[in-house]
Amino acid sequence: MQRISFGDPAYVYVRNRFSNTLAETVTCSQDGGFITSWGYRLGTTENIEDAAARLAFLLAAMPTPRA
């Protein structure tokens, strides 16, 4: 995670630590959805783990396996 804002809308800017070009800004919409800067809905606040896994896939990073 590179930047975070709790403003309106709240967002995070994340990037693959091995690549400066694999990066994404994800905002949290008013309905609790996580939306990428190009409009892809990653998931909702009801299931953060799956949304994070989708973001990891988009950034070509392997998510940590669940125990």
N, C-alpha and C positions, 0 to 999 in steps of 0.2 A: 504494500500500500504506500503510495507516494504522497497523496493529499487527501484530506477529509474535511467536509464542511457540514455543519449541522444547521445551515441556513434553510431557506425555503426556495427550492427543494434541497433536501439533504443529498449529498453525493460523496462518492469516493472515487479517486483516480488510482487505478492499479496498473501494474505492468509486470511482465515476465522478467524476473531478475537477470535472465541471461540474454535479453533482447530489448533494445530501446524502441523497436517498432511494434512489438506486441504489447499494446496498452489499451486501456478502456476506461471511460468515465461511466459510472453506474449511478443513476439517481434513484431515489425512493419516491414513488408517486403517492398522491394523496390516498389512494386505495390500498397502499401497502405493497405495491408491486415494485420489483427491481427492474429497471429499464436501462439498456445500454444506450450509448450516445447515438447509435444508428437505429434505435427503435425496437430492438429485440427484447422481449420480456423473458427474463431469466427465471422468475418465480416470485414468490411473495414472502412476506415476513412470517407467514405461518410455517414455512419450511425453508429456513435459511440454509441448511446443509445442502439441499439439492440445488438451490440457486448458486451457492458457492461452487459446487461441482461443475455446473454448466459454465460458469465464468472461467474456471480453471481449464476446462476443455477448450473454450474459445481462445484462451491465451496460451494454448499448447503446453499447459502444465498439468502434471498428473495430480489429481486430488489425493489427499492422505486417506488410506484405507480405513474404513470404520472397524472398530474393535468389536 
